[in-house]
């Protein structure tokens, strides 16, 4: 089984250290949640792993394949950025045919949320509609590992719940690394939680640790714990 190994990632801007010797991993069938305060470097880390952001040093490997840049990761790693990335003036149906291999198209073309959008062009979609299309394209890409950077941004509560359940249903065939400003979304999806602070990445074994680290209040911890148990 392929594993995504991320090792010794370091990144600085001028004299400010963003990432310091970061290590993390993900295997197919697993969702890893990446949380941390705004500006902690979560998006930077995902961009480095995907290959669109330079690092001072990095080692990224999928199975036996060393990922030096985007071209080395084709078919292995895909990345959903925070901002919408689909081109305008083309229909959603065309985008699905453009981005997905034939074997993966049917599931998207026949989806109840996508079907009403097929004839629309990207610029005619609402922010919520654009995001759900992008999530489907990433989730059904042929990549073994998908990096989701704030995937639920702009989604309505109903669509957000649907997207979380949908991603969970695809876990058996892919590995996901997900970050979101709303940590409850991440906690719902993640099998493991990693916390990024001051350039260092820490594995969270118990959510109570996030209270100690000052990321979560005691009251919020109790609410999240109640949610997990329900």
C-alpha positions as CSV (number, residue, x, y, z in Angstrom):
1,X,0.0,0.0,0.0
2,X,1.3,3.4,-1.0
3,X,2.2,5.8,1.8
4,X,2.8,9.6,1.6
5,X,5.9,10.5,3.5
6,X,6.7,14.1,4.3
7,X,10.0,14.7,6.0
8,X,12.4,17.4,7.0
9,X,10.3,20.3,5.5
10,X,11.7,23.6,6.4
11,X,10.6,27.0,5.2
12,X,11.6,30.6,6.2
13,X,10.6,34.0,4.9
14,X,13.5,36.4,5.5
15,X,14.3,35.7,9.2
16,X,10.8,34.3,10.1
17,X,10.7,30.5,10.4
18,X,7.4,29.2,9.0
19,X,8.1,25.4,9.1
20,X,10.9,23.8,11.1
21,X,11.9,20.2,10.2
22,X,8.3,19.1,9.7
23,X,7.5,15.4,9.4
24,X,4.1,13.8,8.8
25,X,2.7,10.9,6.9
26,X,-0.6,9.6,5.4
27,X,-1.6,6.2,4.1
28,X,-4.4,5.3,1.8
29,X,-7.6,4.7,3.7
30,X,-6.7,7.5,6.2
31,X,-7.6,11.1,6.7
32,X,-5.1,13.3,8.5
33,X,-6.4,16.6,10.0
34,X,-4.0,19.5,10.0
35,X,-5.0,22.3,12.4
36,X,-3.4,25.5,13.7
37,X,-4.0,29.2,14.1
38,X,-4.4,31.4,11.0
39,X,-0.9,32.1,9.6
40,X,0.7,29.1,11.2
41,X,1.8,27.7,7.8
42,X,-0.8,25.0,7.1
43,X,-1.4,26.2,3.5
44,X,2.3,26.7,2.9
45,X,3.0,23.1,4.0
46,X,0.3,21.7,1.7
47,X,1.7,23.8,-1.3
48,X,5.2,22.5,-0.6
49,X,4.0,18.9,-0.5
50,X,2.2,19.4,-3.8
51,X,5.1,21.1,-5.3
52,X,3.9,24.7,-6.1
53,X,5.8,26.3,-3.2
54,X,9.5,26.2,-2.7
55,X,11.0,25.0,0.5
56,X,14.3,25.6,2.1
57,X,14.4,21.8,2.3
58,X,11.9,19.0,1.8
59,X,11.7,15.3,1.3
60,X,8.3,14.0,-0.1
61,X,7.8,10.5,-1.2
62,X,4.8,8.4,-2.3
63,X,5.7,4.7,-2.2
64,X,9.1,4.6,-4.1
65,X,8.4,7.9,-6.0
66,X,10.2,11.0,-4.8
67,X,8.1,14.1,-5.4
68,X,10.5,16.9,-6.3
69,X,7.9,19.1,-8.1
70,X,4.3,19.0,-9.4
71,X,5.3,16.9,-12.5
72,X,6.7,14.1,-10.3
73,X,3.4,14.0,-8.3
74,X,1.0,13.6,-11.2
75,X,-1.3,10.8,-10.6
76,X,0.0,10.5,-7.0
77,X,-0.9,13.8,-5.2
78,X,-3.6,16.4,-6.0
79,X,-4.3,19.7,-4.2
80,X,-7.4,21.7,-3.7
81,X,-6.4,25.3,-3.0
82,X,-8.3,27.7,-0.8
83,X,-9.3,29.9,-3.8
84,X,-11.4,28.7,-6.7
85,X,-9.2,27.5,-9.5
86,X,-11.6,26.4,-12.3
87,X,-11.5,28.3,-15.6
88,X,-14.4,30.4,-16.8
89,X,-16.3,30.2,-20.1
90,X,-16.5,26.4,-20.0
91,X,-19.4,24.3,-18.8
92,X,-19.3,22.1,-15.7
93,X,-19.8,19.1,-17.9
94,X,-16.8,19.9,-20.0
95,X,-14.7,20.5,-16.9
96,X,-15.6,17.0,-15.6
97,X,-14.5,15.5,-18.9
98,X,-11.4,17.6,-18.9
99,X,-10.3,16.9,-15.3
100,X,-11.4,13.3,-14.7
101,X,-10.5,10.0,-16.4
102,X,-13.4,8.1,-18.0
103,X,-13.7,5.6,-15.2
104,X,-14.3,8.3,-12.6
105,X,-16.7,10.6,-14.5
106,X,-20.0,8.8,-14.1
107,X,-20.1,9.1,-10.3
108,X,-19.8,12.9,-10.7
109,X,-22.0,13.4,-13.7
110,X,-24.8,11.5,-12.0
111,X,-24.5,13.1,-8.6
112,X,-27.7,14.9,-7.5
113,X,-25.9,18.1,-6.6
114,X,-23.8,18.2,-9.8
115,X,-26.5,17.3,-12.4
116,X,-28.3,20.7,-12.2
117,X,-25.0,22.5,-12.8
118,X,-23.8,20.5,-15.8
119,X,-24.9,23.0,-18.5
120,X,-23.8,26.1,-16.5
121,X,-20.4,27.8,-17.1
122,X,-18.1,28.2,-14.1
123,X,-18.7,32.0,-13.8
124,X,-22.4,31.4,-13.5
125,X,-22.0,29.2,-10.4
126,X,-22.4,30.5,-6.9
127,X,-19.4,30.2,-4.5
128,X,-21.0,27.2,-2.9
129,X,-21.6,25.5,-6.3
130,X,-18.1,26.2,-7.4
131,X,-16.7,24.6,-4.3
132,X,-18.7,21.5,-4.4
133,X,-17.7,20.9,-8.1
134,X,-14.0,21.4,-7.1
135,X,-14.3,19.0,-4.2
136,X,-15.8,16.3,-6.5
137,X,-13.1,16.8,-9.1
138,X,-10.4,16.4,-6.5
139,X,-12.0,13.5,-4.7
140,X,-12.5,11.6,-7.9
141,X,-9.1,12.4,-9.5
142,X,-6.8,9.5,-10.1
143,X,-4.4,10.7,-7.4
144,X,-3.7,8.4,-4.4
145,X,-3.5,11.3,-2.0
146,X,-5.5,14.5,-2.0
147,X,-4.6,17.6,0.0
148,X,-7.7,19.7,0.9
149,X,-7.0,23.3,1.9
150,X,-10.1,24.9,3.5
151,X,-12.4,22.7,1.3
152,X,-15.6,23.8,3.1
153,X,-15.1,27.5,2.6
154,X,-18.3,29.0,1.3
155,X,-20.4,25.8,1.6
156,X,-23.9,26.0,3.1
157,X,-24.4,23.9,6.3
158,X,-26.4,21.2,4.4
159,X,-23.8,20.9,1.6
160,X,-21.0,21.0,4.1
161,X,-22.4,18.0,6.0
162,X,-22.9,16.2,2.7
163,X,-19.4,16.9,1.5
164,X,-17.9,15.6,4.8
165,X,-19.9,12.4,4.5
166,X,-19.0,12.0,0.8
167,X,-15.2,12.4,1.5
168,X,-15.5,9.9,4.3
169,X,-17.1,7.4,1.9
170,X,-14.1,7.7,-0.5
171,X,-11.5,7.0,2.2
172,X,-11.0,3.4,1.3
173,X,-9.4,4.3,-2.0
174,X,-7.4,7.4,-1.1
175,X,-5.5,9.2,1.6
176,X,-6.6,12.7,2.5
177,X,-4.8,15.6,4.4
178,X,-7.3,18.3,5.3
179,X,-7.1,21.7,6.9
180,X,-10.0,24.0,7.7
181,X,-10.4,27.1,9.8
182,X,-13.4,25.4,11.5
183,X,-11.6,22.6,13.4
184,X,-14.9,20.8,14.0
185,X,-15.0,19.9,10.3
186,X,-11.5,18.5,10.6
187,X,-12.3,16.6,13.7
188,X,-15.3,15.0,12.1
189,X,-13.2,13.7,9.2
190,X,-9.8,13.0,10.7
191,X,-8.4,9.7,11.9
192,X,-5.4,11.6,13.2
193,X,-4.9,15.2,14.2
194,X,-1.7,17.1,13.7
195,X,-1.2,20.6,15.2
196,X,1.1,23.2,13.7
197,X,2.4,26.0,15.9
198,X,5.5,28.2,15.7
199,X,6.8,26.1,12.8
200,X,6.6,22.8,14.6
201,X,4.2,20.0,14.0
202,X,2.8,17.9,16.9
203,X,0.7,14.8,16.8
204,X,-2.4,15.2,19.0
205,X,-3.3,12.0,20.8
206,X,-6.1,13.5,22.9
207,X,-8.1,16.6,22.1
208,X,-7.5,17.8,25.7
209,X,-3.9,18.6,24.5
210,X,-5.4,21.4,22.4
211,X,-6.6,23.1,25.6
212,X,-3.2,22.9,27.2
213,X,-1.7,24.3,24.0
214,X,-4.1,27.3,24.1
215,X,-5.8,26.4,20.8
216,X,-9.1,25.4,22.3
217,X,-10.9,26.5,25.4
218,X,-12.2,24.1,28.1
219,X,-15.8,24.9,27.2
220,X,-15.2,24.2,23.4
221,X,-13.4,21.0,24.3
222,X,-16.4,19.8,26.2
223,X,-18.7,20.7,23.3
224,X,-16.5,18.9,20.8
225,X,-16.1,15.9,23.1
226,X,-19.9,15.6,23.4
227,X,-20.2,15.8,19.7
228,X,-17.7,13.0,19.2
229,X,-19.6,10.8,21.6
230,X,-23.0,11.4,20.1
